[in-house]
Amino acid sequence: MSANDTGGPGVPVPRVLVVDDAVTVRAFSRRVLEGAGFAVDEAVNGIEGLERAMAAPPDLVIVDVNMRKMDGYTMLRVLRRDPALRDVPAIMISTESKDSDREQALLAGANWYIVKPPRPEVLVEAARLLTGQPLTAGGAP
């Protein structure tokens, strides 16, 4: 977070890095998260996601499983080995919905697993919980 990113007087705006090879998913995530008060950066694969995270550590990473060049599982395993990034919370998002997919994501380093397409309120609630932001009444954005 930079000193210029604030959600009001002295309140920092959490930065989210969305890593997904689908432009529509990145656009959806950006619209939903920015509407909820987050600053959003994007990457199209795991390699670009790691580069962006290393250049400016985000407050949260949302990463797709299936991507070219480097998949989400590999990206999270590499992220968790970097001392500067190992504690950044991560949401893995995928069309895969079996319990084994969720378990594999958690083993790779995800803190949360969401099946695509995510409902906007679920995405925002998870992002708020993992970045320590207040939930709105009833937990929905």
LOKEBA-264904 format. One line per field, with one value per residue: residue number from 1; x, y, z of N, C-alpha, C, O in turn; residue in one letter. Coordinates in nm, 3 decimals, padded with zeros to 5 digits. Layout:
// LOKEBA-264904
k = [NUM,...]
nx = [X,...]
ny = [Y,...]
nz = [Z,...]
cax = [X,...]
cay = [Y,...]
caz = [Z,...]
cx = [X,...]
cy = [Y,...]
cz = [Z,...]
ox = [X,...]
oy = [Y,...]
oz = [Z,...]
r = [a,...]
This chain:
// LOKEBA-264904
k = [1,2,3,4,5,6,7,8,9,10,11,12,13,14,15,16,17,18,19,20,21,22,23,24,25,26,27,28,29,30,31,32,33,34,35,36,37,38,39,40,41,42,43,44,45,46,47,48,49,50,51,52,53,54,55,56,57,58,59,60,61,62,63,64,65,66,67,68,69,70,71,72,73,74,75,76,77,78,79,80,81,82,83,84,85,86,87,88,89,90,91,92,93,94,95,96,97,98,99,100,101,102,103,104,105,106,107,108,109,110,111,112,113,114,115,116,117,118,119,120,121,122,123,124,125,126,127,128,129,130,131,132,133,134,135,136,137,138,139,140,141]
nx = [00.083,00.050,00.126,-00.055,-00.282,-00.575,-00.864,-01.005,-00.953,-00.645,-00.700,-00.596,-00.625,-00.690,-00.483,-00.542,-00.429,-00.522,-00.500,-00.542,-00.607,-00.821,-00.971,-01.229,-01.288,-01.098,-01.186,-01.444,-01.378,-01.228,-01.426,-01.614,-01.455,-01.332,-01.563,-01.625,-01.437,-01.166,-00.832,-00.722,-00.502,-00.378,-00.284,-00.187,-00.100,00.067,00.344,00.365,00.206,00.362,00.583,00.463,00.372,00.614,00.732,00.563,00.429,00.108,-00.199,-00.366,-00.401,-00.567,-00.607,-00.627,-00.666,-00.609,-00.392,-00.189,00.168,00.237,00.069,-00.191,-00.150,00.128,00.219,00.130,00.274,00.537,00.514,00.469,00.717,00.873,01.008,00.915,00.662,00.524,00.325,00.112,-00.230,-00.424,-00.662,-00.786,-00.927,-01.149,-01.288,-01.306,-01.463,-01.450,-01.392,-01.129,-00.998,-01.020,-00.873,-00.619,-00.564,-00.552,-00.332,-00.136,-00.113,-00.326,-00.562,-00.829,-01.096,-01.271,-01.535,-01.574,-01.847,-01.784,-02.006,-02.071,-02.097,-01.981,-01.716,-01.636,-01.681,-01.498,-01.258,-01.263,-01.257,-01.005,-00.832,-00.871,-01.073,-01.370,-01.681,-01.997,-02.334,-02.466,-02.271,-02.259,-02.162]
ny = [-00.118,00.219,00.546,00.713,00.567,00.561,00.502,00.710,00.958,00.873,00.600,00.304,00.167,-00.160,-00.353,-00.564,-00.836,-00.973,-01.270,-01.417,-01.586,-01.524,-01.255,-01.163,-01.260,-01.125,-00.862,-00.873,-00.933,-00.705,-00.500,-00.575,-00.583,-00.326,-00.178,-00.239,-00.106,-00.178,-00.160,-00.265,-00.476,-00.647,-00.963,-01.188,-01.450,-01.701,-01.645,-01.370,-01.279,-01.344,-01.177,-00.922,-00.929,-00.951,-00.710,-00.521,-00.595,-00.726,-00.690,-00.898,-01.190,-01.312,-01.597,-01.789,-02.139,-02.288,-02.190,-02.074,-02.100,-02.070,-02.240,-02.183,-02.332,-02.380,-02.117,-02.028,-02.199,-02.114,-01.846,-01.881,-01.962,-01.737,-01.509,-01.242,-01.254,-01.469,-01.452,-01.324,-01.323,-01.560,-01.627,-01.896,-01.953,-02.132,-02.341,-02.597,-02.819,-03.024,-03.184,-03.268,-03.089,-02.851,-02.924,-02.961,-02.699,-02.571,-02.706,-02.611,-02.355,-02.179,-01.971,-01.965,-02.095,-02.065,-02.151,-02.101,-01.961,-01.689,-01.561,-01.218,-01.114,-01.315,-01.316,-01.058,-01.072,-01.273,-01.147,-00.922,-01.046,-01.176,-00.962,-00.820,-00.630,-00.448,-00.620,-00.579,-00.529,-00.836,-00.972,-00.950,-00.766]
nz = [00.000,-00.075,00.052,-00.060,-00.107,00.031,00.229,00.322,00.576,00.682,00.661,00.529,00.198,00.114,-00.100,-00.371,-00.559,-00.854,-01.019,-01.311,-01.615,-01.771,-01.917,-01.869,-01.614,-01.461,-01.504,-01.391,-01.122,-01.059,-01.085,-00.885,-00.648,-00.641,-00.618,-00.360,-00.221,-00.243,-00.376,-00.691,-00.866,-01.157,-01.307,-01.568,-01.554,-01.350,-01.338,-01.407,-01.199,-00.970,-01.022,-01.005,-00.740,-00.601,-00.669,-00.554,-00.273,-00.227,-00.032,-00.045,-00.243,-00.523,-00.695,-00.991,-01.069,-01.310,-01.544,-01.818,-01.860,-01.573,-01.328,-01.078,-00.839,-00.838,-00.839,-00.584,-00.415,-00.466,-00.385,-00.111,-00.026,-00.028,00.191,00.215,00.114,00.213,00.409,00.293,00.248,00.059,-00.192,-00.366,-00.679,-00.883,-01.145,-01.069,-00.850,-00.663,-00.344,-00.325,-00.492,-00.350,-00.123,-00.237,-00.312,-00.062,00.047,-00.122,-00.034,-00.019,00.153,00.135,-00.064,-00.361,-00.575,-00.921,-01.106,-00.888,-00.640,-00.606,-00.340,-00.187,-00.273,-00.193,00.085,00.163,00.086,00.254,00.508,00.501,00.478,00.703,00.709,00.799,00.813,00.650,00.772,00.865,00.729,00.458,00.163]
cax = [00.000,00.124,00.068,-00.163,-00.398,-00.648,-01.008,-01.051,-00.842,-00.559,-00.744,-00.538,-00.709,-00.621,-00.452,-00.567,-00.373,-00.605,-00.419,-00.631,-00.581,-00.945,-00.993,-01.362,-01.281,-01.025,-01.273,-01.549,-01.318,-01.195,-01.550,-01.671,-01.367,-01.320,-01.691,-01.624,-01.335,-01.031,-00.753,-00.700,-00.401,-00.406,-00.180,-00.251,-00.055,00.140,00.475,00.340,00.155,00.476,00.661,00.391,00.371,00.749,00.759,00.480,00.348,-00.033,-00.260,-00.440,-00.386,-00.674,-00.539,-00.694,-00.590,-00.564,-00.339,-00.069,00.300,00.248,-00.065,-00.210,-00.088,00.272,00.239,00.115,00.387,00.653,00.482,00.483,00.861,00.936,00.985,00.842,00.526,00.465,00.208,00.005,-00.342,-00.453,-00.785,-00.776,-01.057,-01.142,-01.412,-01.299,-01.544,-01.440,-01.321,-00.985,-00.945,-01.009,-00.761,-00.495,-00.544,-00.508,-00.196,-00.047,-00.096,-00.445,-00.635,-00.973,-01.119,-01.401,-01.565,-01.626,-01.830,-01.812,-02.108,-02.000,-02.093,-01.888,-01.582,-01.609,-01.673,-01.369,-01.152,-01.267,-01.210,-00.862,-00.753,-00.903,-01.164,-01.499,-01.791,-02.119,-02.436,-02.501,-02.157,-02.264,-02.113]
cay = [00.000,00.344,00.648,00.779,00.480,00.567,00.492,00.820,01.013,00.778,00.461,00.249,00.085,-00.286,-00.383,-00.702,-00.877,-01.076,-01.342,-01.504,-01.569,-01.482,-01.111,-01.140,-01.285,-01.013,-00.743,-00.895,-00.919,-00.563,-00.424,-00.612,-00.545,-00.180,-00.131,-00.263,-00.023,-00.231,-00.124,-00.391,-00.491,-00.769,-01.037,-01.286,-01.586,-01.710,-01.578,-01.227,-01.257,-01.341,-01.056,-00.806,-00.943,-00.922,-00.568,-00.445,-00.697,-00.690,-00.730,-01.020,-01.243,-01.400,-01.666,-01.898,-02.263,-02.327,-02.083,-02.108,-02.058,-02.117,-02.252,-02.122,-02.411,-02.353,-01.979,-02.017,-02.267,-02.024,-01.730,-01.920,-01.979,-01.605,-01.450,-01.116,-01.278,-01.593,-01.427,-01.258,-01.415,-01.597,-01.695,-01.967,-01.954,-02.232,-02.410,-02.730,-02.809,-03.142,-03.164,-03.288,-02.965,-02.758,-02.970,-02.932,-02.554,-02.539,-02.759,-02.523,-02.230,-02.093,-01.954,-01.970,-02.155,-02.026,-02.211,-02.008,-01.816,-01.648,-01.459,-01.097,-01.099,-01.415,-01.266,-00.942,-01.116,-01.342,-01.045,-00.842,-01.129,-01.204,-00.838,-00.756,-00.518,-00.473,-00.673,-00.502,-00.597,-00.969,-01.030,-00.928,-00.631]
caz = [00.000,-00.074,00.140,-00.131,-00.113,00.157,00.222,00.404,00.654,00.752,00.647,00.407,00.111,00.087,-00.240,-00.410,-00.687,-00.917,-01.116,-01.387,-01.757,-01.838,-01.903,-01.812,-01.470,-01.402,-01.509,-01.292,-00.989,-01.040,-01.064,-00.755,-00.538,-00.635,-00.566,-00.216,-00.158,-00.258,-00.494,-00.761,-00.970,-01.230,-01.376,-01.656,-01.523,-01.225,-01.347,-01.396,-01.064,-00.878,-01.048,-00.950,-00.594,-00.552,-00.690,-00.459,-00.205,-00.207,00.094,-00.075,-00.378,-00.571,-00.805,-01.062,-01.071,-01.444,-01.627,-01.893,-01.810,-01.436,-01.271,-00.947,-00.733,-00.840,-00.797,-00.439,-00.349,-00.476,-00.302,00.030,00.005,-00.025,00.323,00.207,00.064,00.266,00.494,00.218,00.234,-00.079,-00.229,-00.494,-00.745,-00.990,-01.185,-01.008,-00.728,-00.577,-00.218,-00.349,-00.550,-00.238,-00.040,-00.310,-00.303,00.074,00.061,-00.200,00.040,-00.020,00.278,00.104,-00.196,-00.416,-00.704,-01.021,-01.090,-00.750,-00.616,-00.564,-00.195,-00.134,-00.304,-00.107,00.225,00.180,00.077,00.377,00.620,00.491,00.490,00.829,00.689,00.862,00.733,00.663,00.849,00.815,00.662,00.312,00.129]
cx = [00.087,00.054,-00.049,-00.291,-00.469,-00.796,-01.071,-00.932,-00.766,-00.599,-00.687,-00.637,-00.633,-00.603,-00.468,-00.503,-00.457,-00.524,-00.509,-00.606,-00.705,-00.971,-01.129,-01.363,-01.207,-01.113,-01.385,-01.493,-01.284,-01.320,-01.606,-01.585,-01.347,-01.449,-01.703,-01.511,-01.193,-00.963,-00.713,-00.591,-00.426,-00.280,-00.247,-00.204,00.028,00.275,00.458,00.289,00.267,00.559,00.594,00.391,00.508,00.781,00.685,00.388,00.205,-00.080,-00.337,-00.411,-00.507,-00.620,-00.622,-00.606,-00.527,-00.524,-00.218,00.054,00.325,00.109,-00.070,-00.148,00.061,00.300,00.231,00.229,00.512,00.633,00.508,00.629,00.933,00.905,00.901,00.695,00.454,00.339,00.095,-00.110,-00.375,-00.586,-00.759,-00.916,-01.048,-01.280,-01.417,-01.370,-01.538,-01.365,-01.170,-00.921,-00.923,-00.888,-00.628,-00.463,-00.492,-00.366,-00.095,-00.025,-00.214,-00.507,-00.784,-00.985,-01.260,-01.417,-01.625,-01.763,-01.865,-01.929,-02.034,-01.989,-01.998,-01.744,-01.545,-01.595,-01.540,-01.255,-01.148,-01.215,-01.058,-00.774,-00.787,-00.995,-01.298,-01.601,-01.911,-02.221,-02.470,-02.388,-02.155,-02.215,-02.224]
cy = [00.123,00.443,00.718,00.697,00.482,00.559,00.601,00.869,00.904,00.632,00.404,00.163,-00.045,-00.307,-00.532,-00.726,-00.993,-01.139,-01.444,-01.480,-01.524,-01.333,-01.081,-01.161,-01.172,-00.888,-00.754,-00.871,-00.774,-00.482,-00.450,-00.560,-00.394,-00.118,-00.146,-00.189,-00.074,-00.168,-00.256,-00.378,-00.627,-00.830,-01.149,-01.429,-01.583,-01.641,-01.428,-01.192,-01.251,-01.216,-00.934,-00.810,-00.908,-00.774,-00.481,-00.543,-00.648,-00.732,-00.861,-01.059,-01.331,-01.465,-01.782,-02.022,-02.285,-02.207,-02.135,-02.051,-02.103,-02.122,-02.192,-02.198,-02.381,-02.212,-01.966,-02.086,-02.180,-01.903,-01.763,-01.942,-01.846,-01.539,-01.322,-01.137,-01.393,-01.570,-01.352,-01.357,-01.439,-01.669,-01.765,-01.978,-02.047,-02.284,-02.549,-02.725,-02.930,-03.107,-03.177,-03.164,-02.860,-02.795,-02.939,-02.782,-02.515,-02.588,-02.672,-02.389,-02.136,-02.086,-01.974,-02.027,-02.119,-02.091,-02.105,-02.053,-01.775,-01.550,-01.336,-01.085,-01.198,-01.368,-01.150,-00.984,-01.185,-01.241,-00.960,-00.921,-01.147,-01.080,-00.762,-00.636,-00.550,-00.528,-00.581,-00.585,-00.732,-01.034,-01.010,-00.787,-00.531]
cz = [00.000,00.017,00.073,-00.136,00.022,00.133,00.306,00.483,00.729,00.739,00.518,00.329,00.083,-00.063,-00.266,-00.547,-00.739,-01.029,-01.186,-01.535,-01.835,-01.811,-01.839,-01.661,-01.400,-01.397,-01.404,-01.151,-00.960,-01.007,-00.923,-00.641,-00.528,-00.583,-00.415,-00.146,-00.165,-00.380,-00.559,-00.866,-01.035,-01.288,-01.454,-01.636,-01.396,-01.226,-01.332,-01.256,-00.962,-00.897,-00.987,-00.797,-00.535,-00.564,-00.588,-00.388,-00.179,-00.067,00.080,-00.219,-00.407,-00.697,-00.860,-01.057,-01.208,-01.528,-01.702,-01.823,-01.667,-01.376,-01.130,-00.832,-00.724,-00.793,-00.645,-00.365,-00.352,-00.386,-00.154,00.071,00.017,00.110,00.321,00.169,00.132,00.351,00.423,00.203,00.087,-00.091,-00.361,-00.550,-00.865,-01.026,-01.122,-00.872,-00.636,-00.448,-00.237,-00.411,-00.441,-00.151,-00.107,-00.302,-00.164,00.099,-00.013,-00.129,00.039,00.121,00.259,-00.036,-00.241,-00.552,-00.795,-01.069,-00.947,-00.744,-00.561,-00.412,-00.129,-00.156,-00.211,00.039,00.252,00.178,00.205,00.496,00.617,00.500,00.618,00.817,00.756,00.764,00.749,00.739,00.785,00.739,00.512,00.282,00.114]
ox = [00.188,-00.062,-00.134,-00.398,-00.429,-00.847,-01.182,-00.819,-00.815,-00.536,-00.723,-00.723,-00.520,-00.695,-00.414,-00.521,-00.464,-00.483,-00.547,-00.587,-00.694,-00.991,-01.142,-01.430,-01.248,-01.113,-01.416,-01.553,-01.309,-01.320,-01.642,-01.637,-01.344,-01.446,-01.780,-01.489,-01.105,-01.030,-00.675,-00.588,-00.489,-00.182,-00.352,-00.261,00.056,00.315,00.528,00.325,00.267,00.602,00.660,00.408,00.516,00.850,00.738,00.279,00.183,-00.009,-00.368,-00.399,-00.545,-00.590,-00.678,-00.484,-00.405,-00.608,-00.152,00.043,00.425,00.038,00.032,-00.098,00.114,00.393,00.315,00.276,00.585,00.726,00.563,00.660,01.045,00.789,00.826,00.613,00.334,00.256,-00.006,-00.090,-00.357,-00.619,-00.715,-01.011,-00.951,-01.375,-01.523,-01.341,-01.613,-01.286,-01.092,-00.804,-00.822,-00.811,-00.534,-00.347,-00.400,-00.287,00.020,00.069,-00.205,-00.504,-00.857,-00.896,-01.356,-01.327,-01.713,-01.791,-01.965,-01.947,-01.944,-01.883,-01.940,-01.660,-01.435,-01.505,-01.475,-01.164,-01.041,-01.138,-00.992,-00.654,-00.738,-00.995,-01.335,-01.607,-01.924,-02.195,-02.497,-02.407,-02.059,-02.227,-02.198]
oy = [00.128,00.425,00.776,00.750,00.412,00.603,00.584,00.824,00.850,00.547,00.449,00.097,-00.040,-00.284,-00.615,-00.646,-01.099,-01.071,-01.545,-01.366,-01.489,-01.292,-00.985,-01.088,-01.127,-00.816,-00.656,-00.799,-00.725,-00.404,-00.356,-00.500,-00.339,-00.019,-00.076,-00.207,-00.019,-00.128,-00.350,-00.283,-00.713,-00.761,-01.200,-01.522,-01.477,-01.584,-01.364,-01.088,-01.163,-01.155,-00.852,-00.707,-00.844,-00.718,-00.380,-00.572,-00.544,-00.800,-00.927,-00.974,-01.415,-01.396,-01.861,-02.011,-02.298,-02.131,-02.229,-01.964,-02.169,-02.021,-02.157,-02.138,-02.359,-02.189,-01.901,-02.035,-02.172,-01.861,-01.680,-01.942,-01.842,-01.515,-01.295,-01.047,-01.413,-01.660,-01.321,-01.466,-01.352,-01.758,-01.702,-02.009,-02.043,-02.272,-02.612,-02.638,-02.937,-03.012,-03.107,-03.136,-02.791,-02.709,-02.895,-02.744,-02.435,-02.519,-02.661,-02.317,-02.025,-02.184,-01.997,-02.010,-02.141,-02.088,-02.029,-02.173,-01.820,-01.467,-01.350,-01.049,-01.168,-01.380,-01.147,-00.936,-01.158,-01.249,-00.931,-00.869,-01.134,-01.091,-00.651,-00.549,-00.667,-00.488,-00.513,-00.702,-00.739,-01.144,-01.049,-00.698,-00.414]
oz = [00.070,00.055,00.141,-00.167,00.115,00.030,00.356,00.460,00.828,00.802,00.409,00.387,00.032,-00.142,-00.193,-00.640,-00.676,-01.123,-01.126,-01.577,-01.953,-01.696,-01.764,-01.588,-01.293,-01.297,-01.337,-01.071,-00.849,-00.912,-00.852,-00.546,-00.417,-00.511,-00.351,-00.026,-00.098,-00.475,-00.489,-00.944,-00.974,-01.315,-01.413,-01.694,-01.340,-01.125,-01.253,-01.200,-00.875,-00.799,-00.924,-00.732,-00.430,-00.478,-00.542,-00.438,-00.118,00.006,00.179,-00.307,-00.324,-00.795,-00.784,-01.042,-01.219,-01.576,-01.657,-01.737,-01.642,-01.372,-01.072,-00.738,-00.615,-00.716,-00.583,-00.263,-00.253,-00.316,-00.081,00.190,00.068,00.141,00.414,00.188,00.110,00.362,00.485,00.150,00.002,-00.013,-00.457,-00.478,-00.941,-00.949,-01.122,-00.789,-00.539,-00.445,-00.174,-00.386,-00.438,-00.110,-00.040,-00.287,-00.153,00.164,00.030,-00.161,00.091,00.196,00.355,-00.118,-00.167,-00.635,-00.756,-01.071,-00.892,-00.833,-00.479,-00.360,-00.025,-00.066,-00.157,00.108,00.353,00.261,00.256,00.577,00.720,00.526,00.639,00.905,00.768,00.648,00.851,00.768,00.665,00.686,00.445,00.366,00.086]
r = [m,s,a,n,d,t,g,g,p,g,v,p,v,p,r,v,l,v,v,d,d,a,v,t,v,r,a,f,s,r,r,v,l,e,g,a,g,f,a,v,d,e,a,v,n,g,i,e,g,l,e,r,a,m,a,a,p,p,d,l,v,i,v,d,v,n,m,r,k,m,d,g,y,t,m,l,r,v,l,r,r,d,p,a,l,r,d,v,p,a,i,m,i,s,t,e,s,k,d,s,d,r,e,q,a,l,l,a,g,a,n,w,y,i,v,k,p,p,r,p,e,v,l,v,e,a,a,r,l,l,t,g,q,p,l,t,a,g,g,a,p]
